[in-house]
């Protein structure tokens, strides 16, 4: 998401869609070749999303609106994604 510049709307849309997919699968979904929630938390893809969020929060030349910060934070919370670096960076930004 940051390869062509930071896009906060894309980030929020991604998190909302990801959360929607996970919610649609139910509490105990059948997992064939898909990620489980635990695997998603540890995947390099979610680490990349976390890096993009940290970039948006720490870069002085990027605007990350408070509205979209809140939406992103809410979606990460609903996903159950815990990253202490993001949390501390978020609090420092506020």
Secondary structure, 3 states (H helix, E strand, C coil): CCCCCCCHHHHHHHHHHHHHHHHHHCCCCCCCCCCCHHHHHHCHHHHHHHHHHHHHHHCCCCCCCHHHHHHHHHHHHHHCCCCHHHHHHHHHHC
